[in-house]
Amino acid sequence: MLEISLLFFAILAIMVITRTYPENKVTVAPVPLVKNQFLGQLQHDVEAELTPRPTDCTLSRHYDALIKEKIEDRLCLMPKS
């Protein structure tokens, strides 16, 4: 019974300490969100250099393949971290 009481008070103390010092919490954007924003910006930059997207279905697929290839080329040129 003593062990359960000590555990309860330890949990209670931890809860009080974390509420007293909320600045210890660090918020970081999730990695997938940052990665998606980076790739989206990279795709936007590549598309800005090309002609407008074609409306024809076949040409649109070729355009998407071209964009994918240019994005991969740019990613290959970047230094690895």
C-alpha positions, 0 to 999 in steps of 0.5 A: 500500500505504501508503494502505491501511495508513493507512486501516486504522489510521484505522479502528482508531483510530476504533473505539478512540475510540468504545469509549473514550467510549460516553457520546457515544451518544444514544438517542432513541425512534424517531418512529413509536413516539412518534407511535403512543403519543401517538395511542394515548393520545389515542384512549384519552382520547376513548374514556374520555369516550364510552359503552362500545363497542357489540357490534353490528357496524354500531353498532361501525363508527359508534362507530369513525367517531365516535372518529376524528372526535373525534381529528381535532377534537382534533388540529386544536385542538393548536398546530402545531410 
